[in-house]
Amino acid sequence: MRKLSAFNLLAIVLGLAFLYLPIVVLVIYSFNASRLVTVWGGWSTRWYAALIDDAPLVESALISIRLALVSASAATILGTLAALALARFGRFRGRLPFAAMIYAPLVMPEVVTGLSLLLLFVAISVDRGFWTVAIAHTTMAMCFVTVIVQSRLVDFDMSLEEAAMDLGASPLRTFLEVTLPLILPAIAASWMLAFALSLDDLVIASFTTGPGATTLPIRIYSEVRLGVKPEMNAVCSVMVGVVGVAVIGASLLAKLTGARGASARWRGDGPPIRAIGP
């Protein structure tokens, strides 16, 4: 085992500081007693209390969380189905344009995606609001889900599914009891990524939003041009906490399902799989 050199340790420390030091500073200054966000005035929770009275900011945060939950769930379902089609159905007719449409948002600028969706909603006379932003975020995040789940399906051991069907399980039951538990860590990671992308998005949401659907990034961007309020540090710290709890939950779920899936794998020194047929 290689020893950790001083250079490698320094690189790790600098890398972590570059990534997380701004977040730590944000959380610390959310407890600043001073009204000036750049001047430290002692420890206080006054801005968390003031945040409760800032109805527009709280409403925007709740809208962002609801949007992230809806769009991440929809993108995970659709992206998983697309990954199954690409990984399992071989070279079916229309595979190339289907894959191109799935992967296009990965390389397309967000301005182009937002503008094209805006023109689509205007052309079909759809009032812009919560659901148009949810559709836009689902479109943006689905490609990331497809890539992650497809990479897991490429290395999937097909003999496990064959063994389950040989023991009498239907294709649907095989998928639910064998395939799904084994790919669940990839699905959970995909959901978390889609959740974070939706929570963070500003460009696409600004094109597709409407009255009553102002997300937190849009609210912060519109208000920061007039000056940063201390309440913004508080609401951003709350959002960091929400995302942190979701990441920990997804990691625990992936660890539990991964351990259960590993215990269910076929090993030569024991029974391959229990009978799951009727």
TAVENDA-V703258 format. One record per pair of residues at least 12 apart in sequence whose ideal C-beta (glycine too) atoms are under 10 Angstrom apart, sorted by the first residue. I is the first residue (numbers start at 1). GAP is how many residues later the second one is. D is the distance in Angstrom with one decimal. If there is no record, write none. Layout:
I;GAP;D
I;GAP;D
This chain:
23;213;8.8
23;214;8.8
23;217;6.1
23;221;9.8
24;216;9.9
25;208;9.4
26;206;9.2
26;207;5.8
26;208;9.7
26;210;5.8
26;211;6.4
26;214;7.5
27;206;7.9
27;207;9.5
27;209;8.4
27;210;4.7
27;211;9.9
27;213;6.6
27;214;8.7
28;12;8.7
28;15;9.2
28;205;8.9
28;209;9.1
29;18;9.3
29;199;9.9
29;201;8.0
29;204;5.2
29;205;9.5
29;207;10.0
29;208;8.9
30;14;9.9
30;15;8.8
30;17;6.2
30;18;7.3
30;21;9.3
30;200;7.6
30;201;9.0
30;202;8.8
30;203;3.9
30;204;4.6
30;205;8.6
30;206;7.3
30;207;4.2
30;208;8.5
30;210;9.4
31;12;5.3
31;13;6.2
31;14;6.4
31;15;9.0
31;16;7.8
31;17;8.2
31;199;9.9
31;202;8.6
31;203;8.6
31;206;8.5
32;12;7.0
32;14;9.1
32;15;7.5
32;198;6.6
32;201;7.4
32;202;9.8
33;12;9.1
33;13;6.5
33;14;8.7
33;197;9.2
34;12;9.9
34;13;10.0
34;196;7.9
35;12;9.1
35;194;8.8
35;195;6.2
36;191;10.0
36;192;9.6
36;194;8.3
37;190;8.7
37;191;5.1
37;192;7.7
37;193;5.6
37;194;9.9
37;195;8.0
37;196;6.4
38;190;8.6
44;186;9.6
45;189;8.6
46;184;8.2
46;185;9.8
46;188;9.2
47;182;8.5
47;183;4.4
47;184;5.4
47;185;8.9
47;186;6.6
47;187;4.4
47;188;9.0
47;190;9.3
48;182;9.9
48;183;8.6
48;185;9.7
48;186;4.9
48;187;9.0
48;189;8.3
48;190;8.0
49;182;9.9
49;185;9.0
50;179;8.9
50;180;7.5
50;181;5.6
50;184;7.6
51;178;9.8
51;179;9.1
51;180;4.9
51;181;9.1
51;182;9.5
51;183;4.7
51;184;5.8
51;186;9.7
51;187;7.7
52;179;9.6
52;182;9.7
53;178;8.9
54;175;8.0
54;177;5.1
54;178;9.3
54;180;8.9
54;181;7.9
56;158;7.8
56;163;6.7
56;167;8.9
57;157;10.0
57;159;7.7
57;162;6.2
57;163;8.3
57;166;8.1
57;172;8.3
57;174;6.0
57;175;7.4
57;177;8.9
57;178;5.5
58;158;9.5
58;173;9.3
58;177;7.3
58;180;9.4
59;153;9.0
59;155;7.8
59;157;9.3
59;160;8.6
60;153;9.3
60;154;5.2
60;155;6.0
60;156;4.5
60;157;8.6
60;158;7.3
60;159;4.0
60;160;8.1
60;162;9.8
60;163;9.8
60;175;8.4
61;138;9.7
61;154;8.8
61;155;4.9
61;158;8.3
61;159;9.8
61;174;5.5
61;175;9.2
61;177;7.1
61;178;6.5
61;181;8.9
62;154;8.8
63;67;7.1
63;70;8.7
63;142;9.9
63;146;9.3
63;149;8.3
63;150;6.2
63;151;6.8
63;152;5.8
63;153;7.4
63;155;9.6
63;156;9.0
64;69;9.6
64;134;7.8
64;135;5.7
64;136;9.2
64;137;9.1
64;141;8.8
64;149;9.9
64;150;9.2
64;151;4.6
64;152;4.2
64;153;7.2
64;154;9.0
64;155;8.8
64;175;7.7
64;178;9.8
65;130;9.2
65;133;9.4
65;134;7.4
65;150;9.7
65;151;8.5
65;174;8.1
65;177;6.8
65;178;9.9
65;181;9.9
66;64;7.6
66;68;8.6
66;147;9.9
66;149;9.8
67;63;6.9
67;64;9.6
67;66;5.8
67;67;5.7
67;69;9.6
67;70;6.3
67;71;9.9
67;128;9.8
67;131;5.7
67;132;8.0
67;134;8.8
67;138;8.0
67;142;9.7
67;146;8.0
67;148;6.4
67;149;9.5
68;66;9.4
68;69;7.6
68;73;9.4
68;126;8.0
68;127;4.8
68;128;7.9
68;129;8.4
68;130;4.1
68;131;4.5
68;132;9.0
68;133;9.1
68;147;9.2
68;148;10.0
68;171;10.0
68;174;9.3
68;175;9.2
68;178;9.2
69;65;9.6
69;122;9.7
69;126;7.2
69;129;8.5
69;130;9.6
69;177;9.7
70;60;8.5
70;61;8.6
70;63;9.4
70;64;4.9
70;65;9.7
70;67;8.2
70;68;8.0
70;128;8.5
71;62;8.0
71;63;5.0
71;64;8.0
71;65;8.1
71;66;3.6
71;67;4.7
71;68;8.9
71;69;8.2
71;70;6.2
71;71;9.2
71;123;6.7
71;124;8.2
71;126;8.5
71;127;4.6
71;128;9.6
71;130;9.2
72;62;10.0
72;65;8.1
72;66;8.4
72;69;6.6
72;73;8.7
72;118;8.6
72;119;5.3
72;120;7.9
72;121;8.3
72;122;3.9
72;123;4.0
72;124;8.5
72;125;8.1
72;126;6.0
72;127;8.8
72;174;9.6
73;61;10.0
73;65;8.9
73;118;7.2
73;121;8.3
73;122;8.9
74;60;7.2
74;61;8.4
74;63;8.6
74;64;4.5
74;65;9.6
74;67;8.6
74;68;8.0
74;71;9.9
74;120;8.7
75;59;9.8
75;62;7.4
75;63;4.7
75;64;8.1
75;65;8.0
75;66;3.9
75;67;4.4
75;68;8.7
75;69;7.8
75;70;5.3
75;71;9.1
75;115;7.9
75;116;8.1
75;118;9.2
75;119;4.5
75;120;9.2
75;122;8.6
75;123;8.2
76;62;9.5
76;65;8.3
76;66;8.4
76;68;9.9
76;69;5.4
76;72;9.8
76;73;8.5
76;111;6.1
76;112;8.8
76;114;5.6
76;115;4.6
76;116;9.5
76;117;9.4
76;118;6.1
76;119;9.1
77;61;9.4
77;65;9.1
77;68;8.7
77;110;9.3
77;114;9.6
78;24;9.5
78;60;6.9
78;61;9.3
78;63;9.4
78;64;5.1
78;67;7.6
78;68;8.4
79;23;8.2
79;59;9.1
79;62;7.5
79;63;4.5
79;64;7.3
79;65;7.3
79;66;2.7
79;67;4.3
79;68;8.3
79;69;8.0
79;70;6.3
79;71;8.9
79;108;8.9
79;111;6.3
79;112;9.4
79;115;7.7
80;62;9.5
80;65;6.5
80;66;7.9
80;68;9.5
80;69;5.1
80;70;9.3
80;72;10.0
80;73;9.3
80;100;9.2
80;103;8.0
80;106;8.8
80;107;6.0
80;110;7.5
80;111;9.6
81;61;9.7
81;64;9.8
81;65;8.9
81;68;9.3
82;16;7.9
82;17;8.8
82;19;9.5
82;20;5.4
82;21;9.9
82;60;7.0
82;61;8.6
82;63;8.0
82;64;4.6
82;65;9.8
82;67;8.4
82;68;8.1
83;19;8.9
83;59;9.9
83;62;7.4
83;63;4.8
83;64;7.9
83;65;8.0
83;66;3.8
83;67;4.0
83;68;8.5
83;69;8.1
83;70;5.9
83;71;9.5
83;100;8.8
83;103;8.8
83;104;9.4
83;107;8.9
84;62;9.6
84;65;7.8
84;66;8.4
84;69;6.8
84;91;8.7
84;95;8.8
84;99;9.3
85;13;7.4
85;14;9.4
85;17;9.3
85;61;9.3
85;65;9.5
86;12;7.7
86;13;6.2
86;16;7.5
86;17;9.8
86;60;7.2
86;61;9.8
86;63;9.5
86;64;5.6
86;67;8.3
86;68;9.6
87;59;9.7
87;62;8.2
87;63;5.3
87;64;9.1
87;65;8.8
87;66;3.9
87;67;6.1
87;69;7.8
88;62;9.9
88;65;7.2
88;68;9.3
88;70;9.3
88;91;9.8
99;47;8.9
99;51;9.7
101;42;9.1
102;40;7.2
102;41;5.5
102;43;9.7
102;44;5.3
102;45;8.7
102;48;9.4
103;40;5.6
103;41;9.9
103;43;7.6
103;44;7.5
104;35;9.7
104;39;7.3
105;34;6.5
105;35;5.4
105;36;8.4
105;37;7.7
105;38;4.7
105;39;8.4
105;99;9.5
106;34;9.6
106;37;5.1
106;38;7.4
106;40;9.4
106;41;7.4
107;36;9.4
108;32;9.4
108;35;9.5
109;94;8.6
110;26;9.9
110;30;7.5
110;91;7.7
110;92;8.6
110;93;4.1
110;94;5.4
110;95;9.8
110;96;9.7
110;97;8.9
111;92;6.0
111;93;8.6
111;95;9.7
111;96;8.1
112;91;9.9
112;92;10.0
113;23;7.5
113;26;7.2
113;27;6.4
113;90;8.2
113;91;5.8
113;94;8.3
113;95;9.6
114;22;7.0
114;26;9.0
114;87;9.2
114;88;9.7
114;89;5.5
114;90;4.2
114;91;7.9
114;92;6.9
114;93;3.3
114;94;6.4
114;95;9.9
115;88;9.7
115;89;9.4
115;92;6.0
115;93;9.7
116;20;9.8
116;23;9.7
116;91;8.9
117;15;7.6
117;16;9.5
117;18;7.5
117;19;5.0
117;22;7.0
117;23;9.2
117;87;7.1
117;90;6.5
117;91;5.4
118;14;8.7
118;18;8.8
118;86;9.3
118;88;9.5
118;89;4.5
118;90;6.0
118;91;9.9
119;88;9.3
120;12;9.4
120;15;9.4
120;16;9.6
120;88;9.4
121;14;8.5
121;15;8.8
121;86;9.1
121;87;6.6
121;89;9.1
126;82;9.7
126;84;9.6
127;83;6.3
127;84;8.8
128;79;8.7
128;80;5.8
128;81;6.2
128;82;3.3
128;83;8.3
128;85;7.5
129;79;9.0
129;80;7.3
129;81;4.2
129;82;6.8
129;83;6.0
129;84;4.6
130;79;8.5
130;80;8.2
130;82;7.2
130;83;4.5
130;85;9.7
131;77;9.6
131;79;9.6
131;82;8.5
132;73;9.6
132;75;9.3
132;76;4.7
132;77;7.4
132;78;6.8
132;81;7.8
133;65;8.7
133;68;8.6
133;71;7.9
133;72;5.2
133;73;9.5
133;74;9.2
133;75;5.1
133;76;5.3
133;77;8.2
133;80;5.7
133;81;9.8
133;82;7.0
133;85;9.7
134;64;8.4
134;71;10.0
134;74;9.1
134;79;9.1
135;73;7.7
136;62;9.3
136;65;8.3
136;68;5.0
136;69;7.1
136;71;7.6
136;72;4.4
136;73;8.9
137;57;7.9
137;58;9.8
137;60;7.3
137;61;4.3
137;62;9.3
137;64;6.2
137;67;6.9
137;68;7.4
137;71;8.7
137;78;9.5
138;56;8.2
138;60;8.4
139;65;8.5
139;69;9.8
140;54;8.6
140;57;6.5
140;58;7.8
140;61;7.0
140;63;9.7
140;64;5.9
140;65;9.8
141;49;8.5
141;50;9.3
141;52;7.3
141;53;3.7
141;54;8.4
141;55;9.2
141;56;5.0
141;57;6.3
141;60;9.0
142;48;9.5
142;52;7.8
143;51;10.0
144;45;9.9
144;46;6.8
144;49;5.4
144;50;6.5
144;52;10.0
144;53;6.9
145;41;9.0
145;42;7.9
145;44;9.3
145;45;4.0
145;46;7.6
145;48;7.4
145;49;5.9
145;52;10.0
146;44;8.4
147;43;8.6
147;46;9.8
148;35;9.8
148;37;9.9
148;38;5.4
148;39;8.3
148;40;10.0
148;41;6.0
148;42;4.5
148;43;9.7
148;45;7.1
148;46;9.6
149;34;6.4
149;37;5.1
149;38;6.2
149;40;9.0
149;41;5.8
150;36;9.0
151;35;7.4
152;30;8.2
152;31;5.1
152;32;9.5
152;33;7.8
152;34;3.8
152;35;8.4
152;37;9.1
152;38;9.3
153;26;8.6
153;29;9.7
153;30;6.5
153;33;8.2
156;22;10.0
156;23;7.3
156;26;6.8
156;27;7.0
156;30;9.9
157;21;9.9
157;25;8.2
157;108;7.4
157;109;7.8
158;21;9.6
159;106;9.8
159;107;6.7
159;113;8.7
159;114;9.8
160;14;8.7
160;18;5.5
160;19;7.9
160;22;7.3
160;101;9.3
160;104;7.8
160;105;7.0
160;106;6.4
160;112;8.5
160;113;7.0
161;13;5.3
161;14;8.0
161;17;5.7
161;18;6.1
161;21;9.6
162;12;8.9
162;16;9.9
163;15;8.3
163;103;6.5
163;109;5.5
163;110;5.0
163;113;9.7
164;13;7.1
164;14;4.8
164;15;8.8
164;108;9.7
164;109;6.2
164;110;9.4
164;111;9.3
164;112;6.0
164;113;8.5
165;13;9.1
165;111;9.6
165;112;8.8
166;106;9.6
166;107;9.2
166;109;9.9
166;111;9.1
167;105;9.0
167;106;6.7
167;107;7.9
167;108;4.8
167;109;6.0
167;110;5.2
168;107;6.8
168;108;7.1
168;109;1.9
168;110;6.3
169;104;9.4
169;106;8.8
169;107;4.8
169;108;5.4
169;109;8.9
170;106;9.7
170;107;8.4
170;108;9.0
173;103;6.7
173;104;8.3
173;105;9.4
174;102;8.1
177;87;9.2
177;96;9.8
177;97;9.9
177;99;5.9
178;83;9.0
178;86;7.7
178;95;7.8
178;98;8.1
179;82;10.0
180;77;9.2
180;81;9.7
181;75;10.0
181;76;5.7
181;77;9.2
181;79;6.2
181;80;5.2
181;83;7.3
182;75;8.0
182;76;8.5
182;78;9.0
182;79;4.3
182;80;8.9
182;82;7.8
182;83;8.5
183;74;9.0
183;78;8.6
184;69;7.3
184;70;7.2
184;72;9.1
184;73;4.2
184;74;8.1
184;76;9.0
184;77;7.6
185;65;8.8
185;66;9.2
185;68;7.7
185;69;3.7
185;70;7.9
185;71;9.2
185;72;5.7
185;73;5.1
185;76;8.0
186;68;8.3
186;71;10.0
186;72;9.9
187;63;9.7
187;66;9.6
187;67;9.0
187;70;9.2
188;61;8.8
188;62;4.6
188;63;8.2
188;64;9.5
188;65;5.2
188;66;4.9
188;67;9.9
188;69;7.6
188;70;9.8
189;58;9.9
189;61;6.8
189;62;8.9
189;64;9.8
189;65;6.6
190;60;9.7
191;55;9.0
191;59;6.9
191;62;9.7
192;51;8.6
192;54;6.4
192;55;6.1
192;57;8.9
192;58;4.6
192;59;8.7
192;61;9.8
192;62;9.3
193;57;9.7
195;47;9.7
195;48;7.7
195;51;6.4
195;52;9.3
195;55;8.8
196;47;6.5
196;50;8.6
196;51;8.5
198;17;8.9
199;16;8.5
199;17;7.8
199;18;8.2
199;40;7.0
199;43;8.5
199;44;6.8
199;47;9.5
200;15;9.8
200;16;9.6
200;17;6.8
200;39;9.7
200;43;9.4
201;14;7.6
201;16;6.7
201;17;9.4
202;13;7.8
202;14;9.5
202;15;4.2
202;16;6.4
202;18;8.8
202;19;6.1
203;14;9.2
203;15;10.0
205;12;6.9
205;13;6.0
206;12;5.8
206;15;8.1
206;16;9.6
216;16;9.5
216;19;7.1
216;20;8.4
216;23;7.0
219;13;9.0
219;16;9.0
220;12;5.9
220;15;8.2
220;16;7.7
